Amino acid sequence: MEREGVRKIELPKIEDLRGNLSFIEGKHHIPFDIKRVYWIYDVPGGQYRGGHAYRTQAEFIVALSGSFDLLVRDREGKESRYFLNRSYYGIYVPPLTWRQLTDFSTNSLALVLSSGAFDLSDYIYDFEAYQKETL
């Protein structure tokens, strides 16, 4: 069975003169049921968020407002950078993928949908430990 990798997913976009609308349905637009939702905002200039991986949880990350970069490193060692600046697409991040969000614009808002509830034991904060765990 092939593992799912990090990938961009386009979301429905309903265009209207009164304003556009996009939406996300778990197990329909993204490959998991949504168990947790959180958002990141008011990030001071030069700061980053993330800098960890999850053992079992997958995430879907969307820029609802403004922009930021998502840096990922998958379990095979492939590194990628995604520039997120539109609310009608996001990046699917599977388990055991190192992630870091950087270069937040003023008033940016990152929405993160997760496949699991908060569980501190699921986090890998040490990059060397992450590398050992993904060998």
ABEGO torsion letter per residue (X at the ends): XBBBBBBBBBBBBBBBAAEBBBBBBBGAABABBBABBBBBBGBBBGBBBEGBBBAABBBBBBBABEBBBBBBBBAAGBBBBBBBABAABBBBBBBGBBBBBBGBBBGBBBBBBBABBBBAAABBABAAAAAAAAX
